[in-house]
Amino acid sequence: MTSTAQRTAGHRAGLNLAVVGVVAAVVLVMLLNELFVRGVIRDPQLGALLSYLVVWVPLLAAVLTFCFVFGSRSLARDIGLRFRPLDLLWGLTLGVIARVLTTILEIAAYGQMGSTGAILDEPAHDLWWVFVVILAPVLISPFIEELFFRGLVLRSVSGASVANGASSRWAMGIAVGVSAVTFALIHLINAGSPTAALVIGLSTLLFGLGAGALAAVTGRLGGAIVAHVVFNALVVLPAALG
């Protein structure tokens, strides 16, 4: 098999794995919601843990399968998991801008800010509380989601587009758009109302476009991961510490 054919097969495998990852996550989230409704899961700690795992596991499994089965076994080479000091600046800037835009959307939709933000229980400040309230949404979720959406999805769509005759510029534009739309759609699963779906959909779409563009321009995920951490932290931490 030629190098070009190998790359094409790799991009196709990446797309297939991305589809499987998204579908599996959606199905598992819907199944978990049904278990909550039926009262099968009553332990709040178990429910909180499962609500993260049903998304993390399929997305991370897709990324690792791509890298270690179809790729070079290097997250840096295969999906761009690299960091540079400048990524801190780019990420901080993008994360703050995206959160400001989200706040504007919330005010326009609800008349106040924070209506789509975290609603937290009385803080216990034990290890479990730290994990569920801070580590999971602020550090772990952004890392896994960026590996998947701005790593696997973006690079696979871009490579497949080039293989189908698109220019590199058009291919990357398509990839940024597809990764952003997919990112937004998966966040709409638990939207409680049409208004919430509109705010969540637009805010995650805008963030996804910015993070995708940053990953495309720099060729690495460092800035997008930092931006995602900042974007989530600016809504979670004030609610947690308030």
Secondary structure, DSSP 8 states (H G I E B T S, - for coil): --HHHHHHHHHHHHHHHHHHHHHHHHHHHHHHHHHHHTTS---HHHHHHHHHHHHHHHHHHHHHHIIIIIS-S-HHHHH-----HHHHHHHHHHHHHHHHHHHHHHHHHHSSS-TTS----S---SHHHIIIIIIIIIIIHHHHHHIIIIIIIHHHHHHHHHHTT--HHHHHHHHHHHHHHHHHHHTTTT--SHHHHHHHHHHHHHHHHHHHHHHHHHSSSHHHHHHHHHHHHHHHHHHHH-
